[in-house]
Amino acid sequence: MKAKFLIILILTTIISFGQKKKTANTIDQQVIAYLNKFEKLDKYQQRIEANKLVAFLNNTDPKTKGLWLLALQKYDKTSVKKKAEANESSETKSDSNAIIVSTFSSIPSDFEGCSHVFSINKEALKAEKFVYFDDMGTTAIIAINGESIILKKHSSFIEGEDEIMIYSNEVFSAYVHLKKYLGDSSNESQIYTAELVVKDKKGNVVKAKIYGEGGC
């Protein structure tokens, strides 16, 4: 009986180790492919991609995040590793020239009724890790470097058949455009993919693909 138990324990350990090794190898391959792509971009595109990577790491599970950071340390010879490492323990750290779009999880109860809410992807939306909210009229919320920021409607422009609202304060402005309708959600709102654009007064711009819903 003891021998049988020992064999089961050894087999379980071997399988677990094999799964971990397979996961690490897969992430290594993803990181190498990412870095090969990254090195071919110009400096402006690299900054956008680095910010997207930081957003991905901040919205993934701790195990995957750790494996990505280890792989970046192993293979990266560019500045993208430094930007990822700077955000490993906190979303609040960034270099002085970068806009780091981070997440927030609470929306004030004052904002009831019609609204848009977006996250980096479907999984982040379910986990209530938001990157953008607006009440379809006067106010929007984003998070920069770990801090939630309230923006007010500033202006608008027409894109196709849509009126795109631009929200801003004295430092940042943000808007969501290029919305693509995917269908209706279970809570009677519409599901979209879109692009979030955030700018600061220094002229820095960050664009990110987002997933979310809107309705009343």
C-alpha positions in Angstrom: 0.0 0.0 0.0 2.8 2.4 0.9 4.6 1.5 -2.3 1.5 2.2 -4.4 1.1 5.6 -2.6 4.7 6.5 -3.3 4.4 5.6 -7.0 1.3 7.8 -7.3 3.1 10.7 -5.5 6.1 10.4 -7.8 3.9 10.3 -11.0 1.9 13.4 -9.8 5.2 15.3 -9.2 6.5 14.3 -12.6 3.3 15.4 -14.4 3.2 18.7 -12.4 6.8 19.4 -13.3 6.2 18.6 -17.0 3.2 21.0 -17.1 5.2 23.8 -15.5 8.1 23.2 -17.9 5.7 23.2 -20.9 4.1 26.5 -19.7 7.5 28.1 -19.2 8.7 27.0 -22.6 5.5 28.3 -24.3 5.9 31.7 -22.6 9.6 31.7 -23.6 8.5 31.3 -27.2 5.9 34.1 -26.9 8.5 36.4 -25.4 11.1 35.7 -28.1 8.4 36.3 -30.8 7.4 39.5 -29.1 10.9 40.8 -28.8 11.7 40.0 -32.4 8.7 42.1 -33.4 9.5 44.8 -30.9 13.1 45.4 -32.3 11.7 46.1 -35.8 9.5 49.0 -34.6 10.5 52.7 -34.5 10.8 54.4 -31.1 7.3 55.7 -31.1 5.8 52.3 -31.9 8.1 50.7 -29.3 6.7 53.0 -26.6 3.1 52.0 -27.5 4.0 48.3 -27.5 5.8 48.6 -24.2 2.8 50.3 -22.6 0.6 47.5 -24.0 2.9 44.9 -22.4 2.7 46.7 -19.1 -1.1 46.7 -19.3 -1.1 43.0 -20.1 1.2 42.1 -17.2 -0.9 44.1 -14.8 -4.0 42.3 -15.9 -2.7 38.7 -16.0 -2.3 36.2 -13.2 0.8 36.4 -10.9 2.3 33.1 -12.2 2.1 34.1 -15.9 3.4 37.6 -15.0 6.4 36.1 -13.2 7.2 33.8 -16.1 7.0 36.7 -18.5 9.3 38.8 -16.5 11.8 36.0 -16.1 11.8 35.4 -19.8 12.2 39.1 -20.5 15.2 39.2 -18.2 16.6 36.2 -20.1 16.1 37.3 -23.7 15.5 41.1 -23.8 18.3 43.5 -24.9 15.9 46.4 -25.4 14.2 49.0 -23.2 10.9 47.0 -23.0 12.3 44.9 -20.1 13.1 48.0 -18.0 9.5 49.3 -18.5 8.0 45.9 -17.5 10.3 45.5 -14.5 9.5 49.1 -13.3 5.9 48.0 -13.0 6.4 44.5 -11.5 5.5 45.4 -7.9 3.2 48.4 -8.6 1.3 50.0 -11.4 2.2 53.4 -10.0 5.8 53.5 -11.3 6.7 54.8 -14.7 9.3 56.8 -16.5 8.7 60.6 -16.7 7.8 60.6 -20.4 5.4 57.7 -20.5 1.7 57.4 -19.9 1.0 54.1 -18.2 -2.7 53.2 -18.5 -3.6 51.1 -15.4 -6.8 49.7 -14.1 -9.5 50.6 -11.5 -12.2 48.4 -10.1 -14.7 50.8 -8.5 -17.1 53.2 -10.2 -18.8 55.8 -8.0 -22.5 55.1 -7.2 -23.3 58.6 -8.5 -22.9 57.3 -12.1 -26.0 55.3 -12.6 -27.9 54.9 -15.9 -26.4 54.9 -19.3 -22.7 54.3 -19.6 -19.7 52.7 -21.3 -17.2 50.6 -19.5 -14.1 49.0 -21.0 -11.2 46.7 -20.0 -8.1 45.4 -21.8 -10.0 42.1 -22.7 -13.0 40.0 -21.9 -11.4 38.3 -18.9 -10.4 41.6 -17.3 -13.9 42.9 -17.8 -15.3 39.9 -15.9 -12.8 40.6 -13.2 -13.9 44.2 -13.0 -10.4 45.5 -14.0 -11.5 48.6 -15.9 -9.4 51.0 -18.0 -12.2 53.4 -19.1 -15.7 54.4 -18.0 -18.0 57.2 -19.2 -21.6 58.2 -18.5 -22.3 58.9 -22.2 -22.4 62.6 -21.7 -20.5 64.6 -19.1 -17.9 62.5 -17.2 -15.2 59.8 -17.9 -12.9 57.9 -15.6 -9.4 56.5 -16.5 -6.5 55.3 -14.4 -3.0 56.6 -15.1 0.0 55.1 -13.1 -2.4 53.5 -10.6 -4.4 56.6 -9.9 -8.1 57.0 -10.9 -8.7 60.3 -12.8 -12.0 62.1 -13.4 -12.3 63.8 -16.8 -15.1 66.1 -18.0 -16.5 66.4 -21.5 -14.4 68.9 -23.5 -15.4 68.5 -27.2 -16.4 65.9 -29.8 -15.9 64.9 -33.4 -17.7 62.8 -35.9 -16.4 59.4 -37.0 -18.6 57.7 -39.6 -22.0 57.8 -38.0 -20.8 58.1 -34.4 -20.2 61.2 -32.4 -16.9 60.7 -30.4 -16.8 62.4 -27.0 -13.5 63.8 -25.8 -13.0 64.0 -22.1 -10.2 66.0 -20.4 -8.8 67.7 -17.4 -5.8 70.0 -17.1 -3.3 67.2 -17.7 -5.0 64.3 -19.7 -7.6 63.8 -22.4 -9.1 60.5 -23.5 -11.7 59.2 -25.9 -12.9 55.8 -27.2 -13.4 55.3 -31.0 -13.3 52.7 -33.7 -16.1 50.8 -31.9 -17.0 47.4 -33.4 -20.3 45.9 -32.3 -20.0 42.3 -31.3 -23.5 41.5 -30.0 -25.7 41.9 -26.9 -24.7 40.9 -23.4 -26.9 39.2 -20.8 -27.7 42.5 -19.0 -29.2 44.1 -22.1 -26.2 46.2 -23.1 -24.1 46.1 -26.3 -20.7 44.5 -26.4 -17.9 46.2 -28.4 -14.2 46.2 -29.2 -12.7 49.7 -29.6 -9.6 51.7 -29.3 -8.8 53.9 -26.3 -6.7 57.0 -26.9 -5.1 58.9 -24.0 -3.0 62.0 -24.4 -1.2 64.3 -22.0 -0.2 67.9 -22.1 3.4 67.0 -23.1 2.2 65.5 -26.3 2.6 61.8 -25.3 -0.1 59.5 -26.7 -1.1 56.0 -25.8 -3.4 53.8 -27.8 -4.8 50.5 -26.6 -7.3 48.0 -28.0 -10.1 47.5 -25.5 -13.2 45.3 -24.9 -16.3 46.4 -23.1 -20.0 47.2 -23.2 -22.4 50.1 -23.2 -26.1 50.6 -22.6 -28.7 52.0 -20.3 
